[in-house]
Amino acid sequence: MPNEFDAIVIGTGQAGPSLAARLAAAGMKVAIAERARFGGTCINTGCTPTKTLVAGAYAAHVARRSAEFGVTIEGRVGVDMKRVKARKDEISGSSRTGIETWLRGLPNCTVYQGHARFESAHEVRVGDQLLSADKIFINVGGRATIPAMPGLPGTPYLTNSSLLDMDTLPPHLVIVGGGAVGLEFGQIFRRFGSEVTIVEMGPRLAAHEDEDVSATVLDILQREGIQVYLNAKCIAVARSADGIVAHTDCTSDGPDFAGTHLLLSVGRTLNTGDLGLDQAGVARDARGTIQVDDELRTNVPGIWALGDCNGRGGFTHTSYNDFEIVAGNLLDHDTRRVSDRITAYNLYIDPPLGRAGMTEAQARASGRRVLMAKRPMSRVSRAIEKGETQGFMKLLVDGESKQFLGAAILGTGGDEVIHCVLDMMYAHAPYTVMQRAVHIHPTVSELLPTTLGDLHPL
Ligand SMILES: Cc1cc2nc3c(=O)[nH]c(=O)nc-3n(C[C@H](O)[C@H](O)[C@H](O)COP(=O)(O)OP(=O)(O)OC[C@H]3O[C@@H](n4cnc5c(N)ncnc54)[C@H](O)[C@@H]3O)c2cc1C
């Protein structure tokens, strides 16, 4: 006989635990299953550890630049990777323990540790336990994609997870993939003291961004001594005496890059292949993305999919918002939809890129009358005072409604400043509201109203 519950949550990523807590608080008997570390990707191998390392790398970078500020440091600036890792482990570990302790202490909630797999639309097996419920919520996330790359079998490689387990500095890190994960790790390890080479198949880094953003990101990284190779049409790798070598064209003699360590950062594979979805009849596409509607219901009544595995977000805040959408609809009679969400995310290189809404390319393609304004960070006094003038801010506005369409703030504080624009977008307010707001001096945000004065048709 199965253990009967009102709800089963599979995975403790950024949606599952909060949803389990809400359902349990509403009086439901809840089971939550986790097969690995509590808290999922963000806490263990994603946002938390990487942003902890970004902070450490920034400290090293500023220390090396200290003379520019008149601050003298005797001797060489050193990085103790064992202490860097210990700090990262402590911050990640305390979040992980916090979530596990919280879940285990929740009234009406039973924690199962092990791999969960559907046996039918209402039954899930975790180890030797069979659980049943009318409502099942999938929050299984993803893992680093291991591409079918020539030479990879037999070549040692790292992923975001295994690189974070290292407590020594890779002398020369070769990174395959110029997306967010590769760029963040590239700058982190360059600042800690590694040689870094980024090899990207496409013609630019951060390929989803506008060309001016990609070009500035490239410039920022190259100025720090990161070697970047673009248009690597067919990447092959091999083990070498010193570590690894990456060939940038496996059909002819393209340039080769030798390094000591290889990091693969070419995307994410969803953890939906070993869930028994076929037993439940849950539809997914060829990439493994679970198909959901605007309220995150799958094609099977009583089964929802939240977080990365539904292909609607790919971020911690979108996964958490998935929880809010499901809880709002199920428990609060509050109709919430994914389509109400505005695209927003940061790229945590330094200086960071804050993004909201459309890119310039998307705005151009939208067929609207678009107004745009752009200002280099070299014309932002706070950036000058901080000695961090790389980057620019770009604002896009609908010429008819006067509402913001999107923004890219690539520069110091960009990860926070972007929220000024994001909140205007959620408020559906015309840009003129921001233009008349008195922002605080000296900040990066204070230049948003000023920059709006430069709006011109695209
Ligand atoms: C290097 C890196 C840096 C990142 N940085 C950021 C950032 O700065 N900001 C941001 O917003 N996002 C960032 N992300 C993305 C972010 O980590 C994810 O979008 C976020 O964790 C949401 O994931 P999720 O809730 O879908 O599931 P996850 O966090 O991936 O958790 C899924 C959980 O389900 C468990 N599980 C899987 N299958 C089963 C099963 N069958 N049975 C039981 N348990 C199972 C897994 O063990 C895991 O614990 C980063 C990602 C990476 C890789």
The ligand as an SDF file (V2000), in Angstrom:
LIG
                    3D

 53 58  0  0  0  0  0  0  0  0999 V2000
   27.0480   28.1880  -12.1780 C   0  0  0  0  0  0  0  0  0  0  0  0
   25.6300   28.6900  -12.0850 C   0  0  0  0  0  0  0  0  0  0  0  0
   25.3880   29.9640  -11.6170 C   0  0  0  0  0  0  0  0  0  0  0  0
   24.0870   30.4420  -11.5310 C   0  0  0  0  0  0  0  0  0  0  0  0
   23.8850   31.7070  -11.0790 N   0  0  0  0  0  0  0  0  0  0  0  0
   22.6340   32.1950  -11.0020 C   0  0  0  0  0  0  0  0  0  0  0  0
   22.3990   33.5080  -10.5260 C   0  0  0  0  0  0  0  0  0  0  0  0
   23.3310   34.2280  -10.1610 O   0  0  0  0  0  0  0  0  0  0  0  0
   21.1170   33.9500  -10.4560 N   0  0  0  0  0  0  0  0  0  0  0  0
   20.0670   33.1710  -10.8530 C   0  0  0  0  0  0  0  0  0  0  0  0
   18.9300   33.6290  -10.7820 O   0  0  0  0  0  0  0  0  0  0  0  0
   20.2570   31.9200  -11.3090 N   0  0  0  0  0  0  0  0  0  0  0  0
   21.5090   31.4130  -11.3890 C   0  0  0  0  0  0  0  0  0  0  0  0
   21.7000   30.1340  -11.8290 N   0  0  0  0  0  0  0  0  0  0  0  0
   20.5190   29.3110  -12.1910 C   0  0  0  0  0  0  0  0  0  0  0  0
   19.8430   28.7880  -10.9170 C   0  0  0  0  0  0  0  0  0  0  0  0
   20.7780   28.0670  -10.1380 O   0  0  0  0  0  0  0  0  0  0  0  0
   18.6290   27.9200  -11.2260 C   0  0  0  0  0  0  0  0  0  0  0  0
   17.8360   28.5460  -12.1880 O   0  0  0  0  0  0  0  0  0  0  0  0
   17.8410   27.7390   -9.9310 C   0  0  0  0  0  0  0  0  0  0  0  0
   18.5830   26.9420   -9.0380 O   0  0  0  0  0  0  0  0  0  0  0  0
   16.4500   27.1520  -10.1200 C   0  0  0  0  0  0  0  0  0  0  0  0
   16.5020   25.8060  -10.1790 O   0  0  0  0  0  0  0  0  0  0  0  0
   15.2450   24.8960   -9.9200 P   0  0  0  0  0  0  0  0  0  0  0  0
   14.4150   25.4400   -8.8280 O   0  0  0  0  0  0  0  0  0  0  0  0
   14.6080   24.6160  -11.2060 O   0  0  0  0  0  0  0  0  0  0  0  0
   15.9280   23.5100   -9.4420 O   0  0  0  0  0  0  0  0  0  0  0  0
   17.3610   23.1930   -8.8460 P   0  0  0  0  0  0  0  0  0  0  0  0
   17.8680   24.2940   -7.9950 O   0  0  0  0  0  0  0  0  0  0  0  0
   18.2390   22.7210   -9.9430 O   0  0  0  0  0  0  0  0  0  0  0  0
   17.0130   21.9930   -7.8730 O   0  0  0  0  0  0  0  0  0  0  0  0
   16.4620   20.7970   -8.3160 C   0  0  0  0  0  0  0  0  0  0  0  0
   16.6100   19.7720   -7.2100 C   0  0  0  0  0  0  0  0  0  0  0  0
   15.9050   18.6000   -7.5760 O   0  0  0  0  0  0  0  0  0  0  0  0
   16.6550   17.4630   -7.1980 C   0  0  0  0  0  0  0  0  0  0  0  0
   16.2370   16.3510   -8.0460 N   0  0  0  0  0  0  0  0  0  0  0  0
   16.3830   16.2310   -9.3750 C   0  0  0  0  0  0  0  0  0  0  0  0
   15.7990   15.0910   -9.8230 N   0  0  0  0  0  0  0  0  0  0  0  0
   15.2810   14.4890   -8.7250 C   0  0  0  0  0  0  0  0  0  0  0  0
   14.5710   13.2790   -8.5250 C   0  0  0  0  0  0  0  0  0  0  0  0
   14.2310   12.4920   -9.5530 N   0  0  0  0  0  0  0  0  0  0  0  0
   14.2140   12.9610   -7.2760 N   0  0  0  0  0  0  0  0  0  0  0  0
   14.5200   13.7650   -6.2310 C   0  0  0  0  0  0  0  0  0  0  0  0
   15.1880   14.9210   -6.3640 N   0  0  0  0  0  0  0  0  0  0  0  0
   15.5590   15.2810   -7.6020 C   0  0  0  0  0  0  0  0  0  0  0  0
   18.0970   17.9040   -7.4350 C   0  0  0  0  0  0  0  0  0  0  0  0
   18.9860   17.1220   -6.6790 O   0  0  0  0  0  0  0  0  0  0  0  0
   18.0560   19.3500   -6.9670 C   0  0  0  0  0  0  0  0  0  0  0  0
   18.3580   19.4600   -5.6050 O   0  0  0  0  0  0  0  0  0  0  0  0
   22.9990   29.6100  -11.9180 C   0  0  0  0  0  0  0  0  0  0  0  0
   23.2300   28.3180  -12.3790 C   0  0  0  0  0  0  0  0  0  0  0  0
   24.5410   27.8510  -12.4650 C   0  0  0  0  0  0  0  0  0  0  0  0
   24.7660   26.4540  -12.9520 C   0  0  0  0  0  0  0  0  0  0  0  0
  1  2  1  0
  2  3  1  0
  2 52  2  0
  3  4  2  0
  4  5  1  0
  4 50  1  0
  5  6  2  0
  6  7  1  0
  6 13  1  0
  7  8  2  0
  7  9  1  0
  9 10  1  0
 10 11  2  0
 10 12  1  0
 12 13  2  0
 13 14  1  0
 14 15  1  0
 14 50  1  0
 15 16  1  0
 16 17  1  0
 16 18  1  0
 18 19  1  0
 18 20  1  0
 20 21  1  0
 20 22  1  0
 22 23  1  0
 23 24  1  0
 24 25  2  0
 24 26  1  0
 24 27  1  0
 27 28  1  0
 28 29  2  0
 28 30  1  0
 28 31  1  0
 31 32  1  0
 32 33  1  0
 33 34  1  0
 33 48  1  0
 34 35  1  0
 35 36  1  0
 35 46  1  0
 36 37  1  0
 36 45  1  0
 37 38  2  0
 38 39  1  0
 39 40  1  0
 39 45  2  0
 40 41  1  0
 40 42  2  0
 42 43  1  0
 43 44  2  0
 44 45  1  0
 46 47  1  0
 46 48  1  0
 48 49  1  0
 50 51  2  0
 51 52  1  0
 52 53  1  0
M  END
$$$$
